[in-house]
């Protein structure tokens, strides 16, 4: 699931895929703004076939935190 999430991230911000690590912070390290992040969450819902609580997901600051949340709600 990490590789798929990395692919999503690279579709929303221009970043080297090698820079997308579990510790990378969305706004500070990857350059996400809130619109990009919410848009990505909507696409992730479709891709992973799960329902994402926007408020809960928005509290996730790193790729690893979001990944853990996505794994939890898509299980």
C-alpha positions in Angstrom: 0.0 0.0 0.0 3.0 2.3 0.6 4.0 2.3 -3.1 0.4 3.1 -4.2 0.3 6.0 -1.7 3.6 7.2 -2.9 2.3 7.2 -6.5 -0.8 9.2 -5.4 1.4 11.7 -3.6 3.6 12.2 -6.7 0.5 12.8 -8.8 -0.5 15.8 -6.6 2.8 17.5 -5.9 6.0 17.6 -8.0 8.4 15.6 -5.8 11.0 13.0 -6.4 9.4 9.6 -5.4 12.6 8.9 -3.4 11.7 11.8 -1.1 8.4 10.2 -0.1 9.3 8.4 3.0 7.1 7.3 6.0 8.6 10.2 8.0 8.0 12.8 5.3 5.5 15.5 6.5 2.9 16.5 3.9 3.1 20.3 4.1 6.6 20.9 5.3 8.5 18.2 3.3 6.3 17.4 0.4 4.7 20.8 -0.3 1.1 19.9 0.0 -1.5 22.6 0.6 -4.8 21.7 2.2 -6.7 21.5 -1.2 -4.1 19.1 -2.6 -4.4 16.9 0.5 -8.2 16.8 0.5 -8.2 16.0 -3.2 -5.8 13.2 -2.8 -7.9 11.8 0.0 -10.9 11.6 -2.3 -9.0 9.7 -4.9 -7.5 7.4 -2.2 -11.1 6.5 -1.1 -11.9 5.3 -4.6 -8.6 3.5 -5.1 -8.5 1.7 -1.8 -12.3 1.1 -1.6 -12.7 2.6 1.8 -14.4 5.5 3.5 -12.0 8.1 4.8 -13.0 10.5 7.6 -11.6 13.8 6.3 -11.2 15.3 9.8 -9.3 12.2 11.1 -7.1 11.9 8.0 -6.3 15.7 8.1 -4.8 15.2 11.5 -2.2 12.9 10.0 1.0 14.9 9.5 3.3 12.3 8.0 3.0 9.8 5.2 3.5 6.9 7.7 0.6 8.2 9.9 -1.7 8.4 6.9 -0.6 5.0 5.7 -1.4 3.4 9.0 -4.8 5.1 9.0 -5.6 3.9 5.4 -4.5 0.4 6.3 -6.9 0.5 9.3 -10.0 1.7 7.4 -9.4 -0.5 4.3 -9.0 -3.7 6.3 
